[in-house]
């Protein structure tokens, strides 16, 4: 191992086993508080499918989402993803509009001061949506700059028979729809679009079901919904969420639990790495916290022996990469932004590689250098693609 990488791994080791040295925690928290958190406000009637939308976007199951909601008013609540401690997205949910004896004015006023994107969730065959449309119109007048995404759900209710596969390829990008779309379903989808014709909305029909419901694929329209979100928000870190499914087949139970932590700490290091003159200590400290989180998920104690074994297996390339990040910061403004994205991508990739290593530890069959380095390189390439890291 060359002297550069030796120094880098030593620095990460010091951060791992002395995580509170030199006031690092306070500096990390200060940066975290300055990072913006996009807030998605989900608005719709009860049973419209708001929780299903969150489940599809995050990959978390309904039980996790239900347990993760926190009250923010008497009738409104929010859900932080990947976690409450390191949120990258916040979903804001209000009580279903149209409920008996529910007067939403106070809740709508409060939520209107919190959100950045309005996601209106409509059940496709429910034509009694006057209260929802009126609320959206009022919100648009108050915040004309807000992006609005209208999600039309439960498409299968408009199919002629049960257990019918969805139409492929996805046919709803442009109207009129192709003849494969059932005529009655096409009519109601287009009629609902007309309700918002005076507002600049993105309309996305979806059908988010469970595999046992018999309407494959269960996440029908998810790619189109991500396209709409990326059209209204910077696509960089959002892309890491979109890529969750790509890696699921490679992950065991523990790695799925660790994945939200990988995203959260990677995004945090995007902010850390972009700070001019911050140097390696903050970036290394965030990575150290990630290592501790991952080890605890696998039920292992992060010891110096475990760390030394991992660094020996993964090799010298990571140390040289961290040095490259510091050199990038010598380029004013542009270099700072690239260095931040580079730090986030490296943190994500290190976490992925550490999961592969710990999986081997648990099974008693350690990966070799080539396998671990491949896991790191693939994860770094994936994160770099979405964070726009250039060579």
Rosetta blueprint (number, residue, H / E / L):
1 X L
2 X L
3 X H
4 X H
5 X H
6 X H
7 X H
8 X H
9 X H
10 X H
11 X H
12 X H
13 X H
14 X H
15 X H
16 X H
17 X H
18 X L
19 X L
20 X L
21 X H
22 X H
23 X H
24 X H
25 X H
26 X H
27 X H
28 X H
29 X H
30 X H
31 X H
32 X H
33 X H
34 X H
35 X L
36 X L
37 X L
38 X E
39 X E
40 X E
41 X E
42 X E
43 X E
44 X E
45 X L
46 X L
47 X L
48 X L
49 X L
50 X H
51 X H
52 X H
53 X H
54 X H
55 X H
56 X H
57 X H
58 X H
59 X L
60 X L
61 X L
62 X H
63 X H
64 X H
65 X H
66 X H
67 X H
68 X H
69 X L
70 X E
71 X E
72 X L
73 X L
74 X L
75 X L
76 X E
77 X E
78 X E
79 X E
80 X E
81 X E
82 X L
83 X L
84 X L
85 X L
86 X L
87 X L
88 X L
89 X E
90 X E
91 X E
92 X E
93 X E
94 X E
95 X L
96 X L
97 X L
98 X L
99 X L
100 X L
101 X L
102 X L
103 X L
104 X L
105 X H
106 X H
107 X H
108 X H
109 X H
110 X H
111 X H
112 X H
113 X L
114 X L
115 X L
116 X L
117 X E
118 X E
119 X E
120 X E
121 X E
122 X E
123 X E
124 X L
125 X L
126 X L
127 X L
128 X L
129 X L
130 X H
131 X H
132 X H
133 X H
134 X H
135 X H
136 X H
137 X H
138 X H
139 X H
140 X H
141 X H
142 X H
143 X L
144 X L
145 X L
146 X L
147 X E
148 X E
149 X E
150 X E
151 X E
152 X E
153 X E
154 X L
155 X H
156 X H
157 X H
158 X H
159 X L
160 X L
161 X L
162 X L
163 X L
164 X L
165 X L
166 X L
167 X L
168 X L
169 X L
170 X L
171 X L
172 X L
173 X L
174 X L
175 X L
176 X L
177 X L
178 X L
179 X L
180 X L
181 X L
182 X L
183 X H
184 X H
185 X H
186 X H
187 X H
188 X H
189 X H
190 X H
191 X H
192 X H
193 X H
194 X H
195 X L
196 X L
197 X L
198 X L
199 X L
200 X L
201 X E
202 X E
203 X E
204 X E
205 X E
206 X L
207 X E
208 X E
209 X L
210 X L
211 X H
212 X H
213 X H
214 X L
215 X L
216 X L
217 X L
218 X L
219 X E
220 X E
221 X L
222 X H
223 X H
224 X H
225 X H
226 X H
227 X H
228 X H
229 X H
230 X H
231 X H
232 X H
233 X L
234 X L
235 X H
236 X H
237 X H
238 X H
239 X H
240 X H
241 X H
242 X H
243 X L
244 X H
245 X H
246 X H
247 X H
248 X H
249 X L
250 X L
251 X L
252 X L
253 X H
254 X H
255 X H
256 X H
257 X H
258 X H
259 X H
260 X H
261 X H
262 X H
263 X H
264 X H
265 X H
266 X H
267 X H
268 X H
269 X H
270 X H
271 X H
272 X H
273 X H
274 X L
275 X L
276 X L
277 X L
278 X L
279 X H
280 X H
281 X H
282 X H
283 X H
284 X H
285 X H
286 X H
287 X H
288 X H
289 X H
290 X H
291 X H
292 X H
293 X H
294 X H
295 X H
296 X H
297 X H
298 X L
299 X L
300 X L
301 X L
302 X L
303 X L
304 X H
305 X H
306 X H
307 X H
308 X H
309 X H
310 X H
311 X H
312 X H
313 X H
314 X H
315 X L
316 X L
317 X H
318 X H
319 X H
320 X H
321 X H
322 X H
323 X H
324 X H
325 X H
326 X H
327 X H
328 X H
329 X L
330 X L
331 X L
332 X L
333 X L
334 X H
335 X H
336 X H
337 X H
338 X H
339 X H
340 X H
341 X H
342 X H
343 X H
344 X H
345 X H
346 X H
347 X H
348 X H
349 X H
350 X H
351 X H
352 X H
353 X H
354 X H
355 X H
356 X H
357 X H
358 X H
359 X H
360 X H
361 X H
362 X H
363 X H
364 X L
365 X L
366 X L
367 X L
368 X L
369 X H
370 X H
371 X H
372 X H
373 X H
374 X H
375 X H
376 X H
377 X H
378 X H
379 X H
380 X H
381 X H
382 X H
383 X H
384 X H
385 X H
386 X H
387 X H
388 X L
389 X L
390 X L
391 X L
